[in-house]
Amino acid sequence: TTGTPPGNFGGTPEHTSGTSTLAGAASAILAGFYCTDNIAFSFASEGTTPTVRSYQSLSDAADEAGLSRIYSGIHFQFSNQAGREAGEGIGAEVVHTRLTRFTPCFSIFCICPQL
């Protein structure tokens, strides 16, 4: 007979974490847009027993998103880190080449003047 491991551990080889890539890119783009990573916020999940998660910065939320993939047995730390670094690079590219720079800034929706 063949054994089946307990739980659902997926059937794919290890690769860069897509969740960490997305979280790294999103945090880098938002930090570039708002000129700071230090934006505290809370997020409430949906469902019958909502859970509220609070973060002191955008990068704190990205860290937790990556760790969730490790805790759930989907990735190892090196895949989390590789995804995060790739995402931050993508985010930096978007900030420097794709976002419109407003000078001077007449609204709260503006890009950092130092960009």
C-alpha positions in Angstrom: 0.0 0.0 0.0 1.0 3.6 -0.4 0.9 6.1 2.4 -0.7 9.5 2.3 0.8 12.2 4.4 -1.6 13.9 6.8 -3.0 17.2 5.7 -2.9 18.9 2.4 0.8 19.7 1.5 0.3 20.2 -2.2 2.0 18.4 -5.0 4.4 21.0 -6.5 8.1 21.4 -6.2 9.5 24.3 -4.3 9.5 27.7 -6.1 9.5 31.4 -5.3 6.5 32.4 -3.2 3.9 34.3 -5.3 2.3 35.6 -2.1 5.6 37.0 -0.9 6.3 38.5 -4.4 2.9 40.2 -4.5 3.2 41.4 -0.9 6.7 42.8 -1.5 5.6 44.6 -4.6 2.4 46.1 -3.0 4.3 47.3 0.1 7.1 48.9 -2.1 4.6 50.6 -4.4 2.5 52.0 -1.5 5.5 53.1 0.4 6.8 54.9 -2.7 3.4 56.5 -3.2 3.0 57.7 0.3 6.7 58.5 0.9 6.8 56.2 4.0 6.6 52.6 5.0 5.4 53.6 8.4 1.6 53.4 7.8 -0.2 51.7 10.6 -3.4 49.9 9.7 -5.8 47.1 10.6 -7.4 44.5 8.5 -10.5 42.5 9.4 -11.2 39.1 7.8 -14.7 38.1 6.7 -16.6 35.2 7.9 -18.5 34.0 10.9 -15.7 34.8 13.3 -13.8 37.8 11.9 -10.2 38.2 12.9 -8.6 41.6 13.1 -4.9 41.9 12.3 -3.0 45.2 13.0 0.3 46.3 11.5 2.7 49.1 12.3 3.9 49.4 8.7 3.3 48.2 5.2 6.4 46.0 5.4 5.1 44.3 8.6 2.0 43.2 6.7 4.2 41.9 3.8 6.4 40.0 6.3 3.3 38.3 7.8 1.9 37.4 4.4 5.2 35.6 3.6 5.3 33.8 6.9 1.8 32.5 6.4 3.1 30.5 3.5 5.8 28.9 5.6 3.4 28.2 8.5 1.0 26.5 6.2 3.7 24.2 4.9 3.6 25.6 1.3 7.1 27.2 1.2 10.4 27.3 2.9 12.0 30.6 4.2 14.3 30.8 1.2 11.3 30.9 -1.2 9.6 33.5 1.0 12.7 35.7 0.9 13.3 35.2 -2.8 9.7 36.2 -3.5 9.9 39.2 -1.2 13.1 40.5 -2.8 11.6 40.0 -6.3 8.5 41.8 -5.3 10.4 44.7 -3.8 12.3 45.0 -7.1 9.2 45.0 -9.1 7.6 47.6 -6.8 10.7 49.8 -7.1 10.5 49.6 -10.9 6.8 50.5 -10.9 7.4 53.5 -8.6 10.3 54.8 -10.7 8.9 54.2 -14.2 5.1 53.9 -14.1 3.7 56.2 -11.5 3.0 59.8 -12.5 5.0 62.4 -10.6 3.0 65.5 -9.6 4.9 68.7 -8.9 3.7 70.5 -6.9 1.3 68.2 -5.1 -2.2 69.7 -4.8 -3.9 66.6 -3.4 -3.2 63.8 -0.9 -2.7 61.5 -3.9 0.7 62.4 -5.0 4.1 60.8 -5.5 7.1 61.5 -3.2 8.9 64.6 -4.4 12.2 62.9 -3.9 11.3 60.3 -6.5 
